[in-house]
Amino acid sequence: RASTMATSGLRAVVAAGALLLAIGEGAEAEEKVSKVNAGISVMLLGTIGFMMGLFELTHCYRPAMAKYTWKAISATISIFSAVLIFQGVNGLVEAYILEGVSEKTELMIDVAHFFIWFILLQAVLAYMSGAVSSVPTDPAPELLDFWETRLKCFAVLIGHITGFAAINAFATLQQQVPRTVLTTAIVPLLAWVIVFLMGRVSDHARDLVALSDDGMRDAFEEKWDEQTEETEDDVIGLAVSFCLVQSLRFAIGGYLPNSEGEEPEAVMLTHTNIQCIALFCVGYALVAAEVLRILYTKFAIPRITAQFSNIAGMTFSWCIFFGMDWGMVANFFHNNGGMIKVVSIAIVVTMVAMAMIFVLERVAGMSSSMQSVVRALVNSIGILIGFAWEKAFDVAVAEVAETANFLSFISPPWIKMLLAIGLAGMVVPAWKRHILPTILQIEKEEEDEAGEREKTGLEERLLNLECMGADELRAALADLQRKAADLERRSQQCQGLEEQNTVLERSMDSIRKELSSLEALAGILAK
């Protein structure tokens, strides 16, 4: 069934391409299909096919295929909603704050905008996790599930908004450095370092908050720290990958796109299919490097390894999207395609992404070690689909904002903001109630499976020790020694925390005694 659907999807792509070619090559104006009608037609066909394809994939007879489809849908909705909200807010900033300012002032305002979202992220997650709000001391499992779902919802949504605020800030910086490939390539590294240091500061702040009350971390504080670190890693992945692809497009295409990744129409027409293939190859090369790292490298650096994985996967998504953008313009849209272009790109990207999920599901079934690779790539594919459709909706919202005569008393930036809030208000609650719990359940099942595989692998290694040679035994011993050293390091960290807790408890006892003495003295003075 899945292969039949993939074949049908390829036929739909060919048919859409034929339609687009006919639109672009028609001779007589009255015989042409208007861009508006063609856009509506492609959107109608694409929407119906897209919905039924998703229904088929989410109910696929292969459980892994259904699981990866749910993950891609969740990532698509979250990235779409986050970008839509950020674009609405940023439109107001551009209209009422950035109008007429210098480049340096624009950069400072964009950086401040990013800092505001980052601080808001920390505050919202602290509250939503229950770490700084009143929660039961012994919560029921249902309450824990509710808090976990709510925390995950706000972490993903505000985390992606913060990520796009970081993209906006560092892409603005990239526009102001000297226009060379080397200097623009330094900006992604700078973004990584700055956001990483900001994460370290927030990490210490969370430690102080978590240990300030009773000197111990409860379940809510542990979940707060875990979810915030994961979200900060996503922010780094978004910001660094986008700026890196900007530099790659500059190196391959010879022109640095603006801070939103857009190029002038005259520049877009100069790109060739060879350049599109080159951008695709860079994306696939990064994925191949990440696959090799996961399969053959056991060494991992806390936080850094996860951030590198996010950067590689998201860079792959940007390369595929912008490569398809170049290819569609080079082969179909020699004139400005407008809405028909962005809708067609979104449909083609979705079909290609679903085909990639089908291939990844087959690859994951070959080996258990490949499942971690596939999980990392599925999230990137979801981001690819979400960004493609967000671009289409962004153009649609801008067109409505500019042409809505019946709303002439409202300025276009406010119309765009209100439309973004309306769309997100319909999409986010449904995602939180019906899709996100499914994703959390899938993640728990994957954690359990990973634990079982690790346990089984250890038992198999112990049983195979008798069959090993001397060199293999030395390698196995070295691996076990590294794991023992890691466990010892963690044990020392726990002991250090216990000692800190003891010191804090003694300090609290002395403070309580002093307070009792002061209360007694105050009572005597009152008499």
MARDO-607842 format. One line per field, with one value per residue (C-alpha): x, y, z; residue number from 0; residue in one letter. Coordinates in pm, 1 decimal. Example, Ala and Ser with C-alpha at 12.3 -4.5 7.8 and 13.67 -1.06 7.14 Angstrom:
<sites>
x <- 1230.0:1367.0;
y <- -450.0:-106.0;
z <- 780.0:714.0;
seq <- 0:1;
type <- A:S;
</sites>
This chain:
<sites>
x <- 0.0:277.6:460.8:138.6:84.8:441.2:387.6:66.1:251.0:516.1:244.8:86.5:420.6:454.8:98.8:157.1:475.0:288.7:24.7:284.9:466.9:143.2:76.8:423.0:423.9:72.5:79.0:-254.0:-352.2:-718.8:-629.3:-404.2:-521.3:-501.2:-252.5:-530.3:-736.0:-428.5:-319.4:-660.2:-666.4:-324.0:-407.8:-734.2:-572.7:-274.7:-486.5:-712.6:-420.2:-220.1:-499.0:-576.1:-208.3:-158.1:-462.7:-315.1:30.4:-87.5:-297.4:-34.9:-16.0:354.7:373.6:709.8:576.4:278.7:508.9:745.0:449.2:305.2:644.1:671.2:317.0:392.1:715.1:537.5:256.5:488.2:730.6:445.5:271.2:594.4:710.7:365.6:354.5:711.2:652.2:347.5:537.7:842.4:620.0:506.1:866.9:970.2:675.2:687.6:1046.3:1287.4:1141.7:1416.3:1682.4:2048.0:2190.5:2366.8:2048.9:1856.1:2108.8:2086.0:1705.4:1699.8:1944.1:1731.5:1424.3:1600.4:1707.0:1347.9:1218.0:1500.8:1422.2:1050.4:1127.2:1308.6:1031.1:743.4:908.8:990.3:624.2:472.2:695.2:574.8:927.5:835.0:459.4:259.1:222.1:120.5:403.3:287.6:114.6:-96.4:26.3:-255.2:-140.8:219.6:105.6:-93.1:204.1:438.7:211.3:164.7:538.4:621.7:367.6:505.8:867.2:835.4:626.3:817.7:1146.0:1087.9:980.5:1303.1:1495.3:1354.1:1424.8:1786.1:1782.5:1659.4:1930.4:2229.2:2110.3:2095.8:2453.1:2547.8:2417.4:2648.0:2980.1:3210.0:3058.9:3296.4:3224.1:3471.6:3329.2:2970.3:3072.9:3207.5:2861.0:2715.9:3007.5:2955.7:2584.4:2664.8:2907.0:2678.4:2361.9:2563.6:2699.6:2349.4:2238.7:2516.0:2407.6:2046.5:2164.9:2333.5:2025.4:1806.9:2043.6:2017.1:1637.4:1601.9:1829.0:1721.9:1412.0:1492.7:1836.0:1702.7:1556.8:1203.7:1039.6:908.3:1249.4:1417.2:1165.1:1211.2:1588.6:1564.9:1305.8:1481.0:1813.7:1644.9:1473.2:1796.0:1960.0:1678.0:1733.9:2102.0:2011.1:1774.2:2000.4:2328.3:2184.6:2006.9:2313.7:2529.9:2299.8:2299.7:2678.2:2656.0:2409.5:2647.7:2937.0:2738.4:2510.8:2736.2:2477.6:2406.1:2027.0:1863.3:1795.3:1475.5:1652.8:1504.1:1681.4:1582.1:1397.1:1684.4:1925.8:1687.1:1670.9:2048.8:2064.3:2125.7:2034.9:2400.4:2381.4:2061.7:2230.3:2534.2:2313.7:2138.3:2474.0:2591.2:2275.6:2308.6:2681.2:2600.4:2340.2:2591.9:2847.9:2591.9:2495.7:2859.4:2908.2:2611.0:2702.7:3077.7:3155.4:3081.2:3231.6:2980.2:3014.9:2718.0:2499.3:2752.6:2677.8:2301.5:2347.8:2566.3:2303.0:2034.8:2253.2:2326.0:1961.7:1825.5:2097.0:1985.0:1626.4:1727.3:1944.9:1658.6:1409.2:1624.0:1757.6:1398.9:1325.6:1614.4:1509.5:1143.7:1237.5:1501.0:1267.7:910.3:878.9:1087.3:858.6:752.4:519.5:383.2:140.9:137.0:511.4:516.5:213.7:370.9:700.5:513.3:330.0:645.4:843.0:568.2:563.0:940.4:946.8:686.3:886.7:1195.6:1000.0:904.3:1269.9:1383.0:1125.8:1271.9:1625.2:1526.5:1391.7:1728.8:1916.8:1831.9:2136.4:1983.3:1671.8:1844.0:1957.5:1606.8:1455.9:1694.3:1611.9:1233.4:1228.2:1428.4:1185.3:896.5:1073.5:1124.5:750.7:653.3:882.9:761.8:395.8:471.2:629.8:311.5:89.3:319.9:270.3:-105.4:-127.5:75.6:-152.4:-463.4:-313.5:-227.9:-554.1:-817.2:-1005.6:-1282.4:-1015.6:-867.9:-901.3:-639.7:-277.3:-131.1:113.5:-176.2:-384.8:-92.6:-59.4:-430.4:-437.5:-135.5:-304.9:-626.7:-454.9:-234.5:-538.7:-708.0:-403.5:-211.9:-492.9:-577.2:-207.9:-170.4:-477.9:-464.2:-115.1:130.7:13.1:69.8:424.4:499.4:373.5:592.2:896.6:835.7:808.9:1134.9:1311.0:1190.0:1304.0:1644.7:1682.9:1592.1:1837.1:2117.4:2043.5:2029.4:2349.5:2534.8:2419.5:2530.5:2872.1:2919.3:2822.0:3063.9:3363.7:3469.3:3488.1:3695.9:4064.5:4311.1:4278.8:3899.9:3904.4:4130.2:3894.9:3590.1:3772.1:3864.2:3499.5:3380.3:3646.5:3524.6:3168.7:3281.3:3471.3:3161.0:2950.8:3215.2:3210.4:2833.9:2858.2:3104.5:2868.4:2587.1:2810.6:2900.6:2532.8:2466.8:2744.6:2601.7:2261.0:2409.0:2574.0:2250.6:2053.6:2297.9:2272.4:1893.9:1904.5:2122.7:1895.1:1589.0:1757.5:1845.7:1487.8:1357.2:1587.1:1477.3:1110.8:1165.0:1346.7:1068.7:813.8:1007.6:1036.6:666.2:585.0;
y <- 0.0:243.5:171.2:220.5:554.2:660.9:574.2:775.2:1065.8:1060.4:1061.3:1360.1:1541.0:1473.8:1592.3:1908.0:1973.7:1936.2:2178.7:2431.9:2398.9:2456.5:2766.8:2905.9:2839.6:2942.8:3191.7:3373.3:3563.9:3467.1:3102.0:3092.3:2969.2:3269.2:3247.9:3286.9:2999.4:2784.4:2850.8:2756.7:2443.3:2324.9:2403.3:2206.6:1902.9:1919.9:1960.4:1664.6:1442.9:1560.2:1486.7:1141.7:1057.5:1149.2:942.9:644.8:689.0:741.5:423.3:227.0:-146.6:-97.9:47.1:214.2:400.2:528.1:632.9:831.8:995.3:1113.5:1259.3:1442.0:1580.8:1705.7:1874.9:2027.7:2179.1:2311.4:2475.9:2616.3:2771.9:2906.2:3073.3:3218.4:3378.5:3506.1:3656.2:3838.7:3981.3:4063.4:4240.3:4476.9:4532.5:4613.7:4848.9:5046.1:5017.9:4937.8:5183.3:5426.4:5314.5:5249.2:4901.9:4893.3:4995.7:4729.5:4467.1:4574.1:4566.9:4220.9:4089.7:4240.8:4079.7:3742.0:3795.0:3878.0:3554.2:3357.0:3500.8:3445.7:3083.8:3029.5:3193.4:3011.9:2669.9:2731.3:2801.7:2538.7:2264.0:2329.6:2409.0:2759.3:2714.8:2537.4:2165.6:1866.7:1698.3:1353.7:1408.0:1141.0:987.6:1162.9:1498.9:1424.9:1337.6:1662.0:1871.5:1688.7:1747.7:2114.6:2162.8:1992.0:2204.4:2537.2:2418.5:2320.0:2619.4:2896.6:2717.6:2732.2:3096.2:3168.0:2976.9:3191.8:3504.3:3383.2:3324.9:3679.9:3827.6:3635.1:3653.5:4033.0:4021.0:3808.1:4080.8:4338.8:4151.9:4181.4:3995.1:3700.8:3332.5:3306.7:3594.6:3480.0:3127.2:3262.3:3384.9:3031.4:2946.0:3271.1:3194.8:2849.0:2990.0:3272.5:3062.7:2785.1:3029.3:3163.8:2807.2:2755.4:3067.5:2949.3:2605.3:2755.1:2966.3:2653.4:2482.2:2775.1:2779.1:2401.8:2376.9:2697.0:2559.0:2213.1:2146.2:1864.4:1825.2:1693.0:1534.1:1868.2:2037.1:1744.6:1763.9:2142.5:2109.9:1825.9:1996.9:2335.3:2184.7:2001.3:2322.3:2524.9:2261.3:2309.0:2687.1:2631.1:2388.0:2634.7:2941.5:2776.5:2564.9:2857.8:3083.5:2795.4:2735.6:3108.8:3089.1:2771.2:2935.8:3231.0:2997.4:2795.0:3058.8:3363.5:3580.3:3616.9:3599.2:3848.3:3774.1:3584.5:3364.3:3542.5:3645.6:3896.1:3751.4:3838.0:3638.6:3342.2:3312.2:3272.0:2952.9:2631.1:2270.2:2200.5:2448.3:2283.7:1943.2:2086.6:2219.3:1881.7:1703.8:1920.6:1833.7:1461.8:1472.1:1615.6:1344.7:1077.7:1221.3:1216.6:856.9:747.7:932.0:758.9:414.5:411.1:673.8:586.5:905.7:1179.4:1525.9:1630.3:1888.6:1940.0:1606.8:1664.9:2017.7:1895.3:1634.4:1905.9:2128.8:1848.7:1746.0:2098.5:2198.5:1902.0:2034.8:2388.4:2251.9:2042.6:2328.5:2597.1:2351.3:2274.2:2646.3:2701.4:2403.0:2505.1:2855.9:2728.7:2477.6:2606.0:2962.2:3176.3:3464.7:3555.0:3269.2:3437.4:3226.8:2943.6:2901.4:2875.4:2642.1:2415.2:2405.4:2315.9:2030.3:1891.6:1922.0:1734.8:1451.4:1418.4:1428.5:1152.8:944.3:997.1:880.0:565.7:498.2:571.5:329.6:57.2:146.5:144.2:-208.6:-337.1:-271.0:-160.3:70.5:269.6:360.5:646.1:783.3:765.1:937.6:1231.8:1262.7:1240.1:1553.8:1736.3:1620.0:1756.7:2091.4:2083.3:2031.6:2291.5:2555.9:2491.5:2534.1:2829.7:3007.8:2950.1:3072.7:3368.0:3481.9:3421.5:3622.7:3905.9:3911.0:3922.1:4193.8:4408.3:4359.4:4338.2:4657.3:4581.3:4601.1:4928.7:5076.1:4822.1:4850.1:4549.5:4450.7:4423.0:4225.6:3985.4:3953.9:3890.1:3628.8:3456.6:3449.4:3317.8:3036.2:2940.2:2954.0:2688.4:2467.4:2467.1:2349.9:2057.4:1967.5:1980.8:1767.5:1506.4:1481.7:1571.8:1296.5:1045.2:1176.4:1153.3:795.5:710.2:864.3:660.5:342.3:428.1:485.5:148.3:-21.7:145.6:24.6:-329.2:-322.4:-197.6:-469.5:-737.1:-607.7:-622.0:-979.3:-1080.4:-919.3:-1105.1:-1435.8:-1372.6:-1300.1:-1667.3:-1649.9:-1330.1:-1307.2:-1114.2:-792.6:-806.1:-865.8:-562.9:-347.0:-471.0:-407.9:-55.0:11.1:-113.5:96.5:407.7:334.4:270.6:600.7:780.2:619.9:712.6:1072.0:1083.2:927.9:1196.7:1464.0:1313.9:1303.2:1667.5:1758.4:1562.5:1752.3:2081.2:1973.7:1895.0:2236.7:2405.8:2212.3:2318.2:2677.5:2657.0:2512.8:2798.6:3052.2:2895.1:2918.8:3283.9:3353.7:3188.9:3404.3:3717.4:3625.1:3575.5:3907.1:4079.5:3934.7:4068.1:4414.2:4416.0:4356.5;
z <- 0.0:86.6:-240.7:-437.3:-265.7:-344.8:-711.9:-715.1:-554.3:-828.6:-1092.9:-922.8:-929.7:-1303.5:-1363.2:-1157.7:-1353.9:-1681.5:-1558.4:-1453.4:-1786.1:-1973.5:-1765.7:-1834.1:-2209.4:-2314.9:-2598.0:-2596.0:-2280.7:-2310.1:-2351.4:-2047.3:-1714.5:-1482.9:-1197.3:-943.9:-1087.7:-1134.9:-776.9:-641.9:-858.8:-748.6:-384.7:-409.2:-568.7:-336.4:-22.7:-100.0:-195.9:103.7:354.0:216.1:191.5:556.0:653.7:471.4:625.2:983.2:956.6:764.9:831.0:910.0:1265.2:1206.5:901.9:1101.6:1386.3:1164.5:988.1:1321.0:1411.6:1080.5:1118.1:1469.8:1362.0:1061.5:1268.9:1539.6:1296.3:1086.9:1388.8:1537.1:1216.5:1153.9:1499.8:1474.7:1131.8:1266.5:1563.8:1354.6:1100.7:1374.6:1483.7:1127.1:1069.1:1393.9:1523.5:1239.3:988.5:884.7:1135.2:1049.4:990.7:1327.3:1508.0:1316.1:1427.0:1792.7:1784.2:1622.1:1882.7:2160.7:2003.4:2019.1:2382.4:2479.7:2329.7:2495.4:2839.3:2781.6:2692.0:3023.5:3228.4:3056.3:3084.3:3451.5:3521.7:3292.6:3433.1:3787.6:3904.2:4026.4:4067.9:4335.0:4262.9:4478.2:4665.0:4553.1:4215.9:4052.3:3723.5:3534.3:3665.7:3566.5:3213.2:3193.7:3307.6:3070.4:2770.1:2857.4:2909.0:2580.5:2391.9:2512.3:2488.6:2123.0:2019.3:2200.7:2135.0:1759.8:1784.1:1972.3:1707.4:1429.1:1633.8:1652.9:1276.4:1224.7:1449.7:1314.0:951.1:993.8:1122.9:822.8:592.0:751.4:752.0:446.3:151.4:128.5:173.0:463.2:666.8:615.8:719.6:1050.0:1151.4:1203.8:1434.2:1622.2:1657.4:1797.3:2055.7:2169.9:2207.5:2374.9:2633.0:2690.4:2753.1:3006.3:3194.3:3199.7:3312.8:3620.8:3687.8:3682.8:3928.6:4168.6:4146.8:4181.4:4487.5:4659.0:4832.8:4972.9:4824.1:4606.4:4257.9:4235.6:3930.8:3803.9:3827.9:3652.3:3368.0:3350.5:3313.3:3060.0:2840.1:2849.3:2743.6:2456.0:2347.1:2360.8:2140.7:1887.7:1893.4:1812.5:1534.2:1366.6:1390.7:1294.9:1012.5:844.2:854.1:730.8:432.6:359.2:329.7:119.0:-119.1:-144.6:-228.8:-485.5:-637.3:-607.4:-426.8:-54.2:6.7:240.3:606.1:515.2:261.0:-41.3:-361.5:-630.9:-929.0:-1164.0:-946.6:-914.4:-1294.5:-1316.3:-1108.5:-1298.7:-1236.2:-1155.6:-868.2:-743.4:-747.5:-568.7:-286.8:-263.6:-245.0:44.3:237.8:170.9:257.1:600.7:655.4:553.8:796.0:1077.4:996.5:1009.2:1338.3:1499.7:1370.6:1430.9:1695.2:2057.5:2198.1:2277.5:2432.0:2647.2:2471.0:2187.4:2018.2:2027.0:1893.4:1606.8:1520.2:1508.9:1292.5:1044.5:1013.1:980.1:732.6:523.9:533.0:428.5:144.6:8.2:32.3:-128.5:-386.7:-490.6:-496.4:-738.8:-949.3:-978.6:-1091.4:-1334.2:-1499.9:-1462.6:-1333.5:-1565.4:-1476.3:-1123.7:-1028.6:-717.2:-520.0:-772.8:-727.8:-348.6:-344.6:-605.2:-413.3:-94.0:-268.7:-430.7:-104.5:80.8:-172.3:-172.2:209.1:234.0:-10.9:208.7:514.5:321.3:238.9:595.9:733.4:513.8:625.6:994.2:953.6:834.3:1158.5:1510.9:1511.6:1224.1:1420.6:1606.4:1269.8:1128.6:1433.0:1388.3:1017.2:1056.7:1271.5:1003.8:736.4:941.2:965.3:586.9:524.1:782.1:641.2:284.6:377.5:603.9:307.7:109.6:393.2:454.7:95.6:128.5:452.7:297.4:-8.6:209.1:428.6:126.0:-67.2:207.3:121.5:371.6:645.4:527.2:876.5:998.6:882.6:693.0:974.4:1218.8:969.0:929.1:1307.1:1355.8:1080.4:1236.4:1576.7:1423.0:1232.7:1527.5:1756.9:1545.0:1485.8:1816.4:2050.9:1820.8:1796.1:2176.4:2248.4:1974.4:1822.2:2097.5:2340.6:2061.7:2012.0:2385.7:2392.5:2091.3:2261.7:2578.3:2372.9:2195.4:2528.5:2654.6:2334.6:2356.4:2716.5:2616.4:2323.2:2548.1:2803.4:2534.6:2375.3:2706.0:2766.6:2417.9:2466.8:2795.4:2632.6:2345.5:2567.6:2555.3:2175.5:2164.7:2095.7:2307.1:2104.4:2112.3:2487.2:2536.2:2327.0:2520.8:2849.1:2739.7:2647.5:2985.6:3160.0:2978.5:3086.2:3443.1:3443.6:3319.8:3593.7:3849.6:3730.5:3763.3:4109.2:4215.8:4084.8:4290.4:4596.3:4539.8:4523.9:4842.9:5019.1:4895.6:5022.1:5363.8:5380.6:5276.7:5539.2:5811.1:5694.9:5702.6:6057.5:6177.1:6004.7:6170.5:6511.0:6454.2:6343.0:6660.1:6870.5:6686.2:6730.6:7102.5:7126.4:6931.6:7173.3:7472.4:7313.2:7235.1:7600.6;
seq <- 0:1:2:3:4:5:6:7:8:9:10:11:12:13:14:15:16:17:18:19:20:21:22:23:24:25:26:27:28:29:30:31:32:33:34:35:36:37:38:39:40:41:42:43:44:45:46:47:48:49:50:51:52:53:54:55:56:57:58:59:60:61:62:63:64:65:66:67:68:69:70:71:72:73:74:75:76:77:78:79:80:81:82:83:84:85:86:87:88:89:90:91:92:93:94:95:96:97:98:99:100:101:102:103:104:105:106:107:108:109:110:111:112:113:114:115:116:117:118:119:120:121:122:123:124:125:126:127:128:129:130:131:132:133:134:135:136:137:138:139:140:141:142:143:144:145:146:147:148:149:150:151:152:153:154:155:156:157:158:159:160:161:162:163:164:165:166:167:168:169:170:171:172:173:174:175:176:177:178:179:180:181:182:183:184:185:186:187:188:189:190:191:192:193:194:195:196:197:198:199:200:201:202:203:204:205:206:207:208:209:210:211:212:213:214:215:216:217:218:219:220:221:222:223:224:225:226:227:228:229:230:231:232:233:234:235:236:237:238:239:240:241:242:243:244:245:246:247:248:249:250:251:252:253:254:255:256:257:258:259:260:261:262:263:264:265:266:267:268:269:270:271:272:273:274:275:276:277:278:279:280:281:282:283:284:285:286:287:288:289:290:291:292:293:294:295:296:297:298:299:300:301:302:303:304:305:306:307:308:309:310:311:312:313:314:315:316:317:318:319:320:321:322:323:324:325:326:327:328:329:330:331:332:333:334:335:336:337:338:339:340:341:342:343:344:345:346:347:348:349:350:351:352:353:354:355:356:357:358:359:360:361:362:363:364:365:366:367:368:369:370:371:372:373:374:375:376:377:378:379:380:381:382:383:384:385:386:387:388:389:390:391:392:393:394:395:396:397:398:399:400:401:402:403:404:405:406:407:408:409:410:411:412:413:414:415:416:417:418:419:420:421:422:423:424:425:426:427:428:429:430:431:432:433:434:435:436:437:438:439:440:441:442:443:444:445:446:447:448:449:450:451:452:453:454:455:456:457:458:459:460:461:462:463:464:465:466:467:468:469:470:471:472:473:474:475:476:477:478:479:480:481:482:483:484:485:486:487:488:489:490:491:492:493:494:495:496:497:498:499:500:501:502:503:504:505:506:507:508:509:510:511:512:513:514:515:516:517:518:519:520:521:522:523:524:525:526;
type <- R:A:S:T:M:A:T:S:G:L:R:A:V:V:A:A:G:A:L:L:L:A:I:G:E:G:A:E:A:E:E:K:V:S:K:V:N:A:G:I:S:V:M:L:L:G:T:I:G:F:M:M:G:L:F:E:L:T:H:C:Y:R:P:A:M:A:K:Y:T:W:K:A:I:S:A:T:I:S:I:F:S:A:V:L:I:F:Q:G:V:N:G:L:V:E:A:Y:I:L:E:G:V:S:E:K:T:E:L:M:I:D:V:A:H:F:F:I:W:F:I:L:L:Q:A:V:L:A:Y:M:S:G:A:V:S:S:V:P:T:D:P:A:P:E:L:L:D:F:W:E:T:R:L:K:C:F:A:V:L:I:G:H:I:T:G:F:A:A:I:N:A:F:A:T:L:Q:Q:Q:V:P:R:T:V:L:T:T:A:I:V:P:L:L:A:W:V:I:V:F:L:M:G:R:V:S:D:H:A:R:D:L:V:A:L:S:D:D:G:M:R:D:A:F:E:E:K:W:D:E:Q:T:E:E:T:E:D:D:V:I:G:L:A:V:S:F:C:L:V:Q:S:L:R:F:A:I:G:G:Y:L:P:N:S:E:G:E:E:P:E:A:V:M:L:T:H:T:N:I:Q:C:I:A:L:F:C:V:G:Y:A:L:V:A:A:E:V:L:R:I:L:Y:T:K:F:A:I:P:R:I:T:A:Q:F:S:N:I:A:G:M:T:F:S:W:C:I:F:F:G:M:D:W:G:M:V:A:N:F:F:H:N:N:G:G:M:I:K:V:V:S:I:A:I:V:V:T:M:V:A:M:A:M:I:F:V:L:E:R:V:A:G:M:S:S:S:M:Q:S:V:V:R:A:L:V:N:S:I:G:I:L:I:G:F:A:W:E:K:A:F:D:V:A:V:A:E:V:A:E:T:A:N:F:L:S:F:I:S:P:P:W:I:K:M:L:L:A:I:G:L:A:G:M:V:V:P:A:W:K:R:H:I:L:P:T:I:L:Q:I:E:K:E:E:E:D:E:A:G:E:R:E:K:T:G:L:E:E:R:L:L:N:L:E:C:M:G:A:D:E:L:R:A:A:L:A:D:L:Q:R:K:A:A:D:L:E:R:R:S:Q:Q:C:Q:G:L:E:E:Q:N:T:V:L:E:R:S:M:D:S:I:R:K:E:L:S:S:L:E:A:L:A:G:I:L:A:K;
</sites>
